[in-house]
Amino acid sequence: MAQTVLITGSSSGIGRRAAERFLAEGWNVVATLRDPSAWDGIPDGRLLIHALDVRDEASVEAAVAAGVERFGRLDCVVNNAGAGLFAVFEGTPQAVVEDLFETNVYGPMRVIRAALPHFHRQGGGRIVNVTSTSATVPQSLQAVYTATKSALDGFSEAVDHELRTRNVDVKIVVPGFVPSTNFVAQNYTRFAKVQTPPEYASYLQQRIAVFDAEIPAGYVATEVQAAAAVFEAATDTTGRLRFRVGQDAFGAATSRRLPDADYESWRRSTFDTPCPS
């Protein structure tokens, strides 16, 4: 019997590529997204497109139930849906902070809670949570985003210990920067209420220039490569927890393992800029 995976955030990017990869590997796929009409793929008998907003518990439960009803089982959930934010913390209203936590932290928790009863009835399952290299090395102008991804990363590692007693594994996929997702363009303008205090304008432009600079070939991952890491995590049999993708992701992990003094010097030289006189 074919295995079944439910993927959140399947309209584009890593989520869409992951859905395509699982289908190609013979899995049943419940591809979920807030607006099902945004899916423009070719119909497939092993594919169910369903609405799911991770911020809405009823929406999550309905999508999980529909997937189980359609395919008879649920073997894996991929928590890929998420929102980014490239902004100065001082100009970010509390409502925006809370919205990001609703999407990036509480959303995956809702999906996991909805999936666990089905996993337990089957005797096991797999959870794949997509975090970010920002959870490894926090970057400036991503303070709130980093907070959410760090929370998800820590939660994933901790809850894995608990769930393994019920034969449910948790895996963490840690992508670096994936340029085709247009992180800065999509997420700096995401919230109209976010304002940049003029005192930060120069620094903001410097950091945006870093993201806009030409990236050496092969240094960062593509959406397809990130999706391959998701599939690898979903099918892993080695007990491995984290699956990094992109040379920048591995570089961040290496930097984080430096002695404290060396790491402090590196992060200051990488992200700091002199205060205006």
Backbone as CSV, one residue per row, in Angstrom:
resi,resn,N_x,N_y,N_z,CA_x,CA_y,CA_z,C_x,C_y,C_z
1,MET,0.855,-1.193,0.000,0.000,0.000,0.000,0.887,1.239,0.000
2,ALA,0.575,2.172,-0.894,1.379,3.392,-1.000,1.290,4.206,0.286
3,GLN,2.399,4.840,0.637,2.414,5.706,1.806,1.804,7.068,1.448
4,THR,1.348,7.761,2.480,0.674,9.047,2.285,1.378,10.135,3.081
5,VAL,1.598,11.273,2.433,2.199,12.433,3.090,1.277,13.626,2.934
6,LEU,1.184,14.421,3.976,0.477,15.704,3.917,1.522,16.807,4.017
7,ILE,1.477,17.740,3.064,2.460,18.824,2.997,1.732,20.150,3.103
8,THR,2.172,21.007,4.008,1.586,22.338,4.112,2.385,23.323,3.254
9,GLY,1.722,24.377,2.825,2.397,25.389,2.012,2.815,24.868,0.656
10,SER,1.895,24.193,-0.026,2.229,23.514,-1.289,1.988,24.356,-2.534
11,SER,1.603,25.606,-2.390,1.258,26.402,-3.570,2.469,26.723,-4.426
12,SER,3.643,26.833,-3.810,4.848,27.204,-4.559,6.081,26.833,-3.749
13,GLY,7.239,27.139,-4.308,8.482,26.983,-3.572,8.786,25.555,-3.171
14,ILE,9.392,25.408,-1.988,9.826,24.102,-1.510,8.640,23.156,-1.366
15,GLY,7.513,23.658,-0.880,6.345,22.814,-0.689,5.831,22.226,-1.992
16,ARG,5.791,23.039,-3.019,5.321,22.548,-4.327,6.286,21.511,-4.881
17,ARG,7.576,21.791,-4.792,8.580,20.848,-5.299,8.573,19.552,-4.498
18,ALA,8.315,19.664,-3.210,8.252,18.459,-2.387,7.059,17.593,-2.797
19,ALA,5.918,18.223,-3.046,4.746,17.472,-3.494,5.055,16.725,-4.785
20,GLU,5.722,17.387,-5.698,6.079,16.757,-6.965,7.045,15.589,-6.747
21,ARG,7.999,15.767,-5.818,8.972,14.713,-5.559,8.310,13.480,-4.944
22,PHE,7.435,13.683,-3.970,6.753,12.537,-3.359,5.874,11.807,-4.378
23,LEU,5.191,12.553,-5.225,4.380,11.916,-6.266,5.261,11.077,-7.188
24,ALA,6.397,11.630,-7.574,7.314,10.912,-8.466,7.840,9.639,-7.822
25,GLU,7.888,9.624,-6.490,8.393,8.449,-5.772,7.286,7.461,-5.422
26,GLY,6.063,7.727,-5.906,4.978,6.772,-5.718,4.132,6.954,-4.476
27,TRP,4.305,8.064,-3.776,3.507,8.329,-2.585,2.153,8.928,-2.953
28,ASN,1.167,8.770,-2.065,-0.041,9.576,-2.112,0.291,10.911,-1.459
29,VAL,-0.202,11.996,-2.038,0.148,13.320,-1.543,-1.104,14.145,-1.263
30,VAL,-1.196,14.653,-0.036,-2.219,15.633,0.314,-1.510,16.982,0.289
31,ALA,-1.656,17.698,-0.802,-1.000,18.997,-0.976,-1.942,20.078,-0.461
32,THR,-1.555,20.736,0.604,-2.453,21.716,1.217,-1.924,23.129,1.035
33,LEU,-2.849,24.055,0.931,-2.534,25.461,0.750,-3.763,26.272,1.132
34,ARG,-3.567,27.526,1.444,-4.706,28.325,1.908,-5.769,28.469,0.828
35,ASP,-5.342,28.602,-0.426,-6.285,28.780,-1.531,-6.061,27.667,-2.555
36,PRO,-6.865,26.610,-2.532,-6.675,25.483,-3.447,-6.701,25.872,-4.920
37,SER,-7.365,26.971,-5.251,-7.425,27.392,-6.656,-6.055,27.827,-7.171
38,ALA,-5.112,28.050,-6.264,-3.769,28.458,-6.676,-2.963,27.292,-7.238
39,TRP,-3.452,26.064,-7.053,-2.745,24.897,-7.592,-3.063,24.754,-9.069
40,ASP,-2.037,24.714,-9.882,-2.258,24.644,-11.327,-1.632,23.401,-11.935
41,GLY,-1.412,22.385,-11.124,-0.777,21.167,-11.617,-1.739,20.248,-12.346
42,ILE,-1.189,19.187,-12.910,-1.968,18.194,-13.633,-2.658,17.275,-12.630
43,PRO,-3.957,16.982,-12.796,-4.660,16.085,-11.875,-3.994,14.717,-11.806
44,ASP,-4.018,14.105,-10.639,-3.400,12.799,-10.429,-4.233,12.058,-9.385
45,GLY,-4.469,10.770,-9.618,-5.266,9.987,-8.690,-4.646,9.843,-7.318
46,ARG,-3.341,10.056,-7.235,-2.643,9.958,-5.946,-2.446,11.329,-5.298
47,LEU,-3.127,12.330,-5.826,-2.965,13.693,-5.324,-4.300,14.268,-4.869
48,LEU,-4.324,14.772,-3.647,-5.493,15.477,-3.137,-5.078,16.900,-2.808
49,ILE,-5.742,17.869,-3.420,-5.509,19.282,-3.127,-6.562,19.710,-2.113
50,HIS,-6.120,20.282,-1.003,-7.090,20.634,0.041,-6.688,21.940,0.712
51,ALA,-7.692,22.714,1.090,-7.448,23.966,1.812,-6.902,23.675,3.202
52,LEU,-5.939,24.482,3.617,-5.419,24.391,4.984,-4.747,25.705,5.332
53,ASP,-5.209,26.308,6.416,-4.579,27.499,6.974,-4.048,27.084,8.338
54,VAL,-2.738,27.072,8.500,-2.152,26.556,9.741,-2.551,27.379,10.958
55,ARG,-3.083,28.578,10.736,-3.504,29.422,11.855,-4.902,29.072,12.349
56,ASP,-5.578,28.172,11.643,-6.970,27.832,11.928,-7.057,26.344,12.270
57,GLU,-7.338,26.030,13.534,-7.349,24.635,13.985,-8.364,23.793,13.220
58,ALA,-9.556,24.345,12.988,-10.583,23.591,12.270,-10.133,23.280,10.848
59,SER,-9.447,24.229,10.215,-8.936,24.017,8.862,-7.901,22.904,8.848
60,VAL,-7.030,22.887,9.834,-6.001,21.853,9.926,-6.635,20.483,10.100
61,GLU,-7.559,20.376,11.036,-8.183,19.087,11.311,-8.966,18.576,10.105
62,ALA,-9.623,19.491,9.393,-10.398,19.089,8.213,-9.494,18.534,7.124
63,ALA,-8.341,19.168,6.906,-7.420,18.711,5.865,-6.835,17.354,6.204
64,VAL,-6.440,17.164,7.460,-5.895,15.870,7.872,-6.949,14.780,7.728
65,ALA,-8.160,15.059,8.179,-9.240,14.077,8.071,-9.547,13.733,6.622
66,ALA,-9.533,14.731,5.745,-9.817,14.491,4.329,-8.745,13.610,3.703
67,GLY,-7.500,13.834,4.082,-6.419,13.017,3.551,-6.548,11.566,3.972
68,VAL,-6.874,11.345,5.235,-7.033,9.974,5.729,-8.234,9.306,5.079
69,GLU,-9.320,10.056,4.909,-10.508,9.496,4.273,-10.212,9.107,2.821
70,ARG,-9.440,9.931,2.131,-9.163,9.673,0.712,-8.217,8.483,0.528
71,PHE,-7.164,8.430,1.327,-6.127,7.435,1.082,-6.056,6.325,2.133
72,GLY,-6.852,6.453,3.189,-6.930,5.378,4.160,-5.852,5.384,5.231
73,ARG,-4.861,6.268,5.124,-3.780,6.304,6.100,-3.017,7.621,5.984
74,LEU,-2.195,7.888,6.975,-1.313,9.054,6.952,0.008,8.622,7.565
75,ASP,1.076,8.698,6.778,2.379,8.220,7.231,3.339,9.336,7.602
76,CYS,3.132,10.518,7.030,4.091,11.601,7.241,3.400,12.941,7.057
77,VAL,3.780,13.911,7.880,3.364,15.291,7.642,4.624,16.140,7.481
78,VAL,4.579,17.051,6.533,5.681,17.970,6.284,5.193,19.372,6.600
79,ASN,5.716,19.945,7.653,5.372,21.315,8.033,6.296,22.281,7.299
80,ASN,5.855,22.653,6.112,6.637,23.544,5.260,6.079,24.964,5.254
81,ALA,4.771,25.107,5.447,4.158,26.443,5.387,4.811,27.361,6.405
82,GLY,5.095,28.568,5.981,5.706,29.520,6.894,5.714,30.907,6.275
83,ALA,5.975,31.880,7.118,6.054,33.265,6.667,7.394,33.837,7.094
84,GLY,7.935,34.709,6.270,9.189,35.368,6.598,8.950,36.819,6.978
85,LEU,9.972,37.419,7.501,9.897,38.846,7.819,11.310,39.402,7.826
86,PHE,11.558,40.352,6.946,12.852,41.038,6.854,12.589,42.465,7.284
87,ALA,12.848,42.780,8.554,12.439,44.081,9.068,13.184,44.402,10.357
88,VAL,13.220,45.669,10.670,13.804,46.146,11.928,12.829,45.842,13.062
89,PHE,13.306,45.204,14.117,12.425,44.834,15.215,11.737,46.053,15.824
90,GLU,12.458,47.149,15.982,11.898,48.332,16.631,10.716,48.905,15.856
91,GLY,10.649,48.612,14.566,9.536,49.099,13.758,8.473,48.049,13.522
92,THR,8.540,46.923,14.230,7.609,45.821,14.022,6.575,45.769,15.132
93,PRO,5.314,46.030,14.840,4.271,45.996,15.867,4.096,44.607,16.471
94,GLN,3.623,44.558,17.689,3.425,43.292,18.381,2.460,42.383,17.621
95,ALA,1.458,42.965,16.963,0.496,42.151,16.218,1.183,41.379,15.092
96,VAL,2.193,41.972,14.489,2.935,41.299,13.419,3.782,40.171,14.001
97,VAL,4.401,40.439,15.148,5.176,39.400,15.828,4.290,38.193,16.118
98,GLU,3.116,38.449,16.658,2.215,37.360,17.023,1.724,36.601,15.797
99,ASP,1.476,37.299,14.708,1.042,36.639,13.476,2.119,35.685,12.966
100,LEU,3.374,36.105,13.071,4.464,35.255,12.602,4.591,33.999,13.466
101,PHE,4.421,34.156,14.781,4.454,32.980,15.653,3.267,32.063,15.390
102,GLU,2.110,32.630,15.100,0.935,31.812,14.772,1.218,30.925,13.559
103,THR,1.905,31.483,12.579,2.163,30.751,11.346,3.331,29.787,11.472
104,ASN,4.433,30.257,12.022,5.680,29.479,11.985,5.871,28.531,13.154
105,VAL,5.180,28.770,14.262,5.365,27.919,15.439,4.074,27.195,15.814
106,TYR,3.030,27.962,16.101,1.789,27.333,16.534,1.132,26.558,15.392
107,GLY,1.339,26.998,14.156,0.782,26.288,13.010,1.290,24.861,12.916
108,PRO,2.614,24.652,12.869,3.126,23.281,12.849,2.653,22.455,14.047
109,MET,2.552,23.081,15.223,2.064,22.347,16.391,0.637,21.859,16.174
110,ARG,-0.195,22.691,15.549,-1.580,22.290,15.267,-1.611,21.086,14.315
111,VAL,-0.772,21.140,13.288,-0.731,20.034,12.322,-0.288,18.744,13.006
112,ILE,0.713,18.841,13.863,1.206,17.657,14.562,0.126,17.080,15.470
113,ARG,-0.561,17.949,16.225,-1.627,17.473,17.112,-2.720,16.751,16.324
114,ALA,-3.047,17.275,15.147,-4.096,16.654,14.332,-3.650,15.318,13.750
115,ALA,-2.352,15.186,13.477,-1.844,13.966,12.850,-1.597,12.842,13.847
116,LEU,-1.250,13.184,15.077,-0.816,12.162,16.035,-1.841,11.050,16.284
117,PRO,-3.133,11.343,16.437,-4.065,10.225,16.645,-4.042,9.209,15.509
118,HIS,-3.865,9.671,14.285,-3.797,8.754,13.138,-2.501,7.956,13.177
119,PHE,-1.406,8.609,13.522,-0.137,7.899,13.649,-0.245,6.803,14.713
120,HIS,-0.829,7.143,15.838,-0.910,6.172,16.935,-1.771,4.970,16.555
121,ARG,-2.850,5.201,15.818,-3.708,4.088,15.389,-2.953,3.162,14.444
122,GLN,-2.032,3.728,13.656,-1.263,2.926,12.694,-0.006,2.328,13.305
123,GLY,0.362,2.794,14.485,1.571,2.279,15.120,2.817,3.090,14.843
124,GLY,2.678,4.273,14.255,3.846,5.108,14.029,3.642,6.103,12.905
125,GLY,4.637,6.986,12.717,4.572,7.991,11.663,5.824,8.842,11.669
126,ARG,5.831,9.818,10.802,7.015,10.670,10.633,6.568,12.125,10.508
127,ILE,7.270,13.018,11.185,7.035,14.455,11.118,8.294,15.115,10.586
128,VAL,8.161,15.944,9.551,9.286,16.691,8.994,8.975,18.177,9.133
129,ASN,9.771,18.861,9.922,9.584,20.298,10.119,10.676,21.070,9.395
130,VAL,10.281,22.040,8.589,11.235,22.868,7.845,11.524,24.116,8.669
131,THR,12.785,24.269,9.082,13.169,25.442,9.861,13.972,26.382,8.963
132,SER,15.137,26.805,9.396,15.926,27.766,8.629,17.331,27.841,9.206
133,THR,18.290,28.204,8.360,19.647,28.446,8.831,19.671,29.602,9.829
134,SER,18.660,30.465,9.798,18.574,31.546,10.780,18.456,31.008,12.198
135,ALA,17.996,29.765,12.342,17.935,29.150,13.658,19.313,28.670,14.107
136,THR,20.236,28.559,13.164,21.611,28.168,13.478,22.455,29.388,13.760
137,VAL,22.399,30.362,12.849,23.109,31.632,13.011,22.096,32.754,12.823
138,PRO,21.637,33.373,13.898,20.680,34.482,13.780,21.269,35.633,12.971
139,GLN,20.458,36.167,12.068,20.916,37.253,11.215,20.149,38.539,11.523
140,SER,20.834,39.638,11.339,20.209,40.933,11.582,19.042,41.158,10.633
141,LEU,18.077,41.935,11.096,16.857,42.264,10.365,15.963,41.048,10.156
142,GLN,16.286,39.964,10.863,15.440,38.781,10.860,15.181,38.319,12.294
143,ALA,15.168,39.259,13.220,15.069,38.899,14.634,13.794,38.121,14.952
144,VAL,12.658,38.610,14.475,11.397,37.928,14.783,11.314,36.609,14.024
145,TYR,11.685,36.620,12.752,11.709,35.389,11.956,12.620,34.359,12.616
146,THR,13.813,34.792,13.039,14.752,33.897,13.703,14.147,33.331,14.979
147,ALA,13.441,34.163,15.726,12.814,33.697,16.963,11.831,32.568,16.687
148,THR,11.044,32.701,15.617,10.057,31.662,15.309,10.732,30.381,14.851
149,LYS,11.729,30.493,13.981,12.386,29.291,13.471,13.240,28.616,14.539
150,SER,13.822,29.405,15.437,14.564,28.826,16.559,13.615,28.078,17.487
151,ALA,12.434,28.646,17.702,11.443,27.981,18.542,11.014,26.660,17.925
152,LEU,10.767,26.658,16.621,10.350,25.433,15.947,11.464,24.394,15.970
153,ASP,12.705,24.840,15.783,13.830,23.923,15.785,13.992,23.270,17.162
154,GLY,13.966,24.093,18.226,14.104,23.548,19.571,12.947,22.650,19.954
155,PHE,11.738,23.048,19.599,10.559,22.230,19.864,10.687,20.871,19.179
156,SER,11.132,20.888,17.921,11.227,19.650,17.147,12.183,18.660,17.799
157,GLU,13.349,19.155,18.220,14.325,18.260,18.844,13.797,17.709,20.166
158,ALA,13.157,18.564,20.964,12.667,18.124,22.270,11.520,17.123,22.146
159,VAL,10.556,17.443,21.273,9.385,16.574,21.179,9.730,15.250,20.504
160,ASP,10.822,15.206,19.742,11.252,13.950,19.137,11.515,12.899,20.207
161,HIS,12.118,13.314,21.330,12.397,12.361,22.405,11.098,11.756,22.935
162,GLU,10.069,12.599,23.077,8.798,12.115,23.593,8.113,11.179,22.593
163,LEU,8.041,11.621,21.340,7.243,10.888,20.357,7.894,9.578,19.920
164,ARG,9.203,9.487,20.041,9.856,8.237,19.661,9.405,7.082,20.546
165,THR,8.904,7.387,21.748,8.362,6.323,22.595,7.079,5.752,22.017
166,ARG,6.489,6.473,21.048,5.257,6.014,20.379,5.539,5.685,18.918
167,ASN,6.815,5.499,18.573,7.221,5.150,17.206,6.905,6.251,16.197
168,VAL,6.985,7.499,16.652,6.825,8.655,15.764,8.138,9.419,15.771
169,ASP,8.765,9.562,14.600,10.033,10.270,14.476,9.806,11.710,14.041
170,VAL,10.659,12.600,14.514,10.653,13.996,14.072,11.973,14.273,13.372
171,LYS,11.899,14.912,12.207,13.072,15.303,11.444,13.024,16.812,11.201
172,ILE,14.207,17.412,11.089,14.305,18.850,10.861,15.085,19.101,9.579
173,VAL,14.463,19.779,8.621,15.155,20.195,7.404,15.556,21.659,7.584
174,VAL,16.844,21.927,7.362,17.389,23.270,7.614,17.929,23.849,6.309
175,PRO,17.087,24.539,5.541,17.584,25.139,4.296,18.350,26.431,4.590
176,GLY,19.326,26.695,3.752,19.932,28.014,3.749,19.073,28.935,2.899
177,PHE,19.673,29.959,2.365,18.953,30.906,1.508,18.606,30.232,0.188
178,VAL,17.332,30.286,-0.194,16.879,29.740,-1.479,16.422,30.925,-2.322
179,PRO,17.275,31.440,-3.205,16.997,32.715,-3.892,15.674,32.776,-4.625
180,SER,15.237,31.659,-5.205,14.026,31.706,-6.011,12.785,31.979,-5.178
181,THR,12.905,31.888,-3.841,11.756,32.214,-3.009,11.625,33.724,-2.801
182,ASN,12.620,34.523,-3.296,12.557,35.983,-3.205,12.254,36.446,-1.777
183,PHE,13.057,35.961,-0.829,12.783,36.216,0.586,12.627,37.698,0.884
184,VAL,13.587,38.510,0.452,13.542,39.924,0.797,12.342,40.607,0.152
185,ALA,12.166,40.378,-1.149,11.085,41.057,-1.865,9.718,40.692,-1.298
186,GLN,9.534,39.416,-0.943,8.235,38.974,-0.454,7.997,39.364,0.991
187,ASN,9.040,39.346,1.793,8.845,39.435,3.230,9.146,40.797,3.833
188,TYR,9.911,41.629,3.143,10.103,42.976,3.653,8.817,43.782,3.500
189,THR,8.072,43.513,2.443,6.830,44.253,2.188,5.601,43.488,2.662
190,ARG,5.802,42.379,3.365,4.687,41.506,3.736,3.659,42.203,4.625
191,PHE,4.148,43.001,5.568,3.243,43.618,6.525,3.275,45.129,6.370
192,ALA,2.153,45.700,5.970,2.103,47.137,5.707,2.351,47.953,6.971
193,LYS,2.084,47.359,8.135,2.238,48.094,9.378,3.688,48.208,9.830
194,VAL,4.580,47.452,9.214,5.980,47.514,9.602,6.607,48.770,9.014
195,GLN,7.178,49.582,9.861,7.832,50.806,9.426,9.299,50.764,9.846
196,THR,10.170,51.280,9.002,11.585,51.321,9.326,11.921,52.679,9.929
197,PRO,12.305,52.730,11.201,12.724,54.003,11.779,13.868,54.591,10.959
198,PRO,13.863,55.885,10.711,14.884,56.484,9.837,16.308,56.223,10.298
199,GLU,16.504,56.025,11.592,17.848,55.778,12.109,18.436,54.464,11.602
200,TYR,17.562,53.570,11.118,18.024,52.272,10.632,18.090,52.199,9.109
201,ALA,17.706,53.249,8.428,17.569,53.199,6.969,18.859,52.792,6.271
202,SER,19.971,53.362,6.683,21.251,53.061,6.038,21.629,51.602,6.232
203,TYR,21.468,51.120,7.457,21.819,49.719,7.734,20.910,48.773,6.965
204,LEU,19.643,49.100,6.876,18.704,48.270,6.131,19.135,48.137,4.683
205,GLN,19.508,49.239,4.070,19.927,49.198,2.672,21.201,48.379,2.496
206,GLN,22.107,48.456,3.458,23.324,47.646,3.385,22.999,46.158,3.411
207,ARG,22.085,45.772,4.290,21.744,44.355,4.404,20.978,43.865,3.180
208,ILE,20.098,44.689,2.636,19.379,44.301,1.421,20.366,44.097,0.284
209,ALA,21.389,44.948,0.220,22.406,44.817,-0.831,23.127,43.488,-0.734
210,VAL,23.310,42.977,0.484,23.960,41.676,0.658,23.123,40.580,0.006
211,PHE,21.815,40.617,0.203,20.936,39.612,-0.382,20.821,39.769,-1.898
212,ASP,20.939,41.015,-2.359,20.813,41.264,-3.793,22.097,40.977,-4.558
213,ALA,23.209,40.807,-3.841,24.497,40.584,-4.494,24.509,39.232,-5.209
214,GLU,25.349,39.141,-6.230,25.463,37.894,-6.981,26.007,36.788,-6.082
215,ILE,25.369,35.620,-6.142,25.748,34.492,-5.296,26.571,33.507,-6.118
216,PRO,27.708,33.043,-5.608,28.531,32.074,-6.355,27.718,30.838,-6.718
217,ALA,27.934,30.324,-7.907,27.201,29.157,-8.390,27.383,27.987,-7.422
218,GLY,26.256,27.366,-7.078,26.298,26.189,-6.222,26.374,26.472,-4.739
219,TYR,26.443,27.750,-4.347,26.619,28.066,-2.933,25.325,27.888,-2.144
220,VAL,24.199,28.227,-2.765,22.913,28.076,-2.085,22.073,27.033,-2.815
221,ALA,21.101,26.495,-2.116,20.287,25.418,-2.656,19.170,25.943,-3.548
222,THR,18.719,25.105,-4.448,17.534,25.386,-5.244,16.310,24.803,-4.531
223,GLU,15.141,25.164,-4.998,13.916,24.598,-4.434,13.894,23.084,-4.600
224,VAL,14.350,22.605,-5.741,14.370,21.157,-5.996,15.296,20.451,-5.011
225,GLN,16.459,21.035,-4.744,17.390,20.429,-3.790,16.815,20.432,-2.376
226,ALA,16.142,21.516,-2.014,15.519,21.574,-0.694,14.414,20.529,-0.581
227,ALA,13.644,20.355,-1.651,12.588,19.347,-1.656,13.177,17.941,-1.544
228,ALA,14.328,17.731,-2.169,14.999,16.437,-2.061,15.406,16.157,-0.616
229,ALA,15.825,17.200,0.097,16.182,17.041,1.509,14.949,16.685,2.336
230,VAL,13.807,17.265,1.982,12.558,16.931,2.674,12.228,15.461,2.469
231,PHE,12.358,14.994,1.233,12.060,13.579,0.948,13.052,12.668,1.661
232,GLU,14.318,13.061,1.677,15.328,12.270,2.379,14.989,12.164,3.862
233,ALA,14.552,13.271,4.448,14.182,13.258,5.861,12.972,12.358,6.107
234,ALA,12.025,12.386,5.185,10.796,11.594,5.337,11.059,10.105,5.237
235,THR,12.118,9.713,4.567,12.392,8.294,4.325,13.650,7.803,5.036
236,ASP,14.243,8.636,5.862,15.492,8.286,6.539,15.306,7.102,7.489
237,THR,16.302,6.233,7.523,16.267,5.080,8.426,17.474,5.049,9.352
238,THR,18.252,6.141,9.385,19.494,6.150,10.160,19.338,6.756,11.550
239,GLY,18.212,7.392,11.832,18.036,8.077,13.105,18.537,9.509,13.109
240,ARG,18.989,9.977,11.968,19.489,11.344,11.857,18.372,12.346,12.128
241,LEU,18.718,13.465,12.791,17.718,14.471,13.141,17.657,15.615,12.135
242,ARG,18.802,16.247,11.827,18.814,17.448,10.984,19.349,17.145,9.581
243,PHE,18.720,17.783,8.607,19.106,17.643,7.212,19.332,19.046,6.659
244,ARG,20.585,19.449,6.586,20.923,20.779,6.085,21.026,20.721,4.563
245,VAL,20.690,21.833,3.930,20.743,21.879,2.474,21.257,23.240,2.030
246,GLY,22.293,23.226,1.200,22.954,24.441,0.740,24.291,24.608,1.443
247,GLN,25.301,25.021,0.684,26.610,25.236,1.289,26.547,26.279,2.392
248,ASP,25.692,27.278,2.239,25.575,28.298,3.283,25.037,27.712,4.583
249,ALA,24.160,26.713,4.482,23.630,26.073,5.680,24.731,25.309,6.413
250,PHE,25.564,24.610,5.652,26.667,23.871,6.268,27.714,24.840,6.822
251,GLY,27.933,25.957,6.103,28.880,26.956,6.582,28.427,27.580,7.887
252,ALA,27.124,27.827,7.997,26.589,28.388,9.238,26.794,27.434,10.400
253,ALA,26.575,26.147,10.138,26.763,25.154,11.199,28.228,25.104,11.634
254,THR,29.132,25.220,10.670,30.564,25.222,10.998,30.920,26.439,11.837
255,SER,30.398,27.605,11.454,30.670,28.830,12.211,30.144,28.727,13.638
256,ARG,29.000,28.098,13.785,28.391,27.993,15.108,29.213,27.105,16.037
257,ARG,29.994,26.199,15.454,30.797,25.300,16.267,32.145,25.906,16.667
258,LEU,32.418,27.143,16.229,33.655,27.802,16.624,33.671,28.051,18.134
259,PRO,34.855,28.177,18.717,34.913,28.618,20.122,34.184,29.943,20.274
260,ASP,33.664,30.196,21.461,32.814,31.367,21.673,33.468,32.670,21.210
261,ALA,34.716,32.873,21.553,35.381,34.128,21.197,35.512,34.271,19.683
262,ASP,35.824,33.176,19.005,35.964,33.216,17.551,34.610,33.443,16.875
263,TYR,33.598,32.792,17.400,32.263,32.992,16.832,31.806,34.428,17.020
264,GLU,32.075,34.987,18.207,31.678,36.372,18.472,32.357,37.334,17.511
265,SER,33.640,37.120,17.255,34.368,37.977,16.318,33.798,37.840,14.907
266,TRP,33.479,36.615,14.518,32.939,36.371,13.170,31.579,37.031,12.987
267,ARG,30.692,36.868,13.968,29.343,37.425,13.778,29.358,38.950,13.800
268,ARG,30.237,39.531,14.609,30.327,40.993,14.623,30.824,41.516,13.275
269,SER,31.817,40.878,12.731,32.375,41.341,11.462,31.414,41.104,10.299
270,THR,30.519,40.123,10.458,29.595,39.773,9.380,28.353,40.648,9.382
271,PHE,27.807,40.955,10.567,26.499,41.587,10.633,26.503,43.006,11.189
272,ASP,27.564,43.408,11.890,27.578,44.749,12.492,27.948,45.812,11.467
273,THR,27.590,47.034,11.779,28.005,48.197,10.986,28.191,49.355,11.958
274,PRO,29.128,50.241,11.703,29.355,51.346,12.648,28.121,52.212,12.833
275,CYS,27.929,52.674,14.063,26.828,53.611,14.329,27.124,54.945,13.666
276,PRO,26.104,55.641,13.180,26.332,56.943,12.557,26.888,57.921,13.571
277,SER,27.793,58.768,13.134,28.406,59.740,14.049,27.443,60.903,14.314
